Amino acid sequence: MTRRTTGRVVVDNLPWLLLIALVGVFTGINPRFVGPFSLANIFSVAAPLLCLSLGATFVIITGSIDLSVGAIVSASCVIYGTTFPELGNWSIVAAVAFGFLAGSLNGLLFTWLKIPSFMVTLAASALWKSVALILVGGGAKGIPMELWKGLKWADFSLGVVPILFLLALCVFGLYLFIQTKSALGRAIFAVGANERAARMFGLNVNSTKFWAFAMSGAGSALAGAFYSIELKTSLATIGDPVTLLAIAAVVIGGTPLTGGRGSVLRTLLGALLVVIIQNGLNTVAVDPYWQQIVFGAFTILAVYLNSERGGRNLIVK
């Protein structure tokens, strides 16, 4: 095995190695890190991040980027919380429908107007964040306490695994099926690997990109609904920090920004890694502002390691 091949094998398995190393280090610092309470907290925090990151994975595999995921999380959190008094738990349908439409709008603008995806989604981010702030008057609006009994189902857990994480795993199973068993999944990889060749092969590139963004929006909206359920409120700023975390989960899991490669299975691992890093940094009392620096550094390193040397000039699209 050549040195280059060995290096590629190490990079491909780096998330697993990093997971084992981090759990070992943080457990050494605090033996309760792998205790029942800590594990339940990890799964609870990972549930919305996983939903958010799964859809973003498809967009990144196509070679594009979705910077509006955090704003869609905020808007859908507000939509769930403000409609819950009238719709009850059916509010989750309203939130996901909004996210699907928001993602579809991103896809349409990107494919029809031929505007770079980062620019389309950056503008959309400002739009949906403003919508969220307007709906709650610039702050937060709690779900009335007398209605909390309708959210008791969210307290159920299977051992240390809360029901919201189990629902996130159901979404993971759906997206994994789309990735591995559907024509859309194969088209997403083909477009990301070589868009020109995909067109020549007869694939509908615009339709493929559209559905990738639509699925990203739906996943983001479900994450927003989860946040509203957990916090029992409509918080218009809940999505502000999660865009970086979602991208970090995707690339740390091993999906390169150059497109054409990756997996939602790797994103599942990446989301758990991000949450474990968060929990570990909290365990050693690292300032939250410094935590953002750590995630930024991890993301840059992951982008570097997961990109082929000859294709690093293709990352910006």
Secondary structure, DSSP 4 states (H G I P E B T S, - for coil): --HHHHHHHHHHTHHHHHHHHHHHHHHHH-GGGGSHHHHHHHHHHHHHHHHHHHHHHHHHHTT---TTHHHHHHHHHHHHHHHHHHHGGGHHHHHHHHHHHHHHHHHHHHHHH---HHHHHHHHHHHHHHHHHHHTTTSEEEPPGGGGGGGGGGG-EETTEEHHHHHHHHHHHHHHHHHHHSHHHHHHHHHHH-HHHHHHTT--HHHHHHHHHHHHHHHHHHHHHHHHHHHTEEETTTTTTHHHHHHHHHHHHT--TTSS---HHHHHHHHHHHHHHHHHHHHTT--HHHHHHHHHHHHHHHHHHHS-GGGGGGS--
